[in-house]
Amino acid sequence: MPLTLVLGKLSSEATKGLLNEGLAAREEYFRGLAEPRGMKVHGYYFAEGGEWDVVVLVETDDDAPASSVAATFTVQATGMYTSYRALRLYAPAAVDAALADAVALRAPGT
């Protein structure tokens, strides 16, 4: 099942709300949304001192790219994050298998 690493930089409004709501309560809220939809939350973290405030590792049974786009739009529409990334992760063996079928490209001018 596909793994996705989600990174978010909270807006100041979202940070204020998070402080009022509580960090553990936010994790519980997220799990309550994700798990009934077939996602497995492997980790929900808050990061210190970096580019990102929220780091989530989630596994989905959905391999459809359109669902990822829809989720990104839905998250961005909340205004909760000033910056947001969702990175699909691949196991080394899966990449090795894909490389076996990869097209060899020639660099321009070579």
Order of alpha helices (4+ residues) and beta strands (2+ residues): beta-alpha-alpha-beta-beta-alpha-beta-alpha
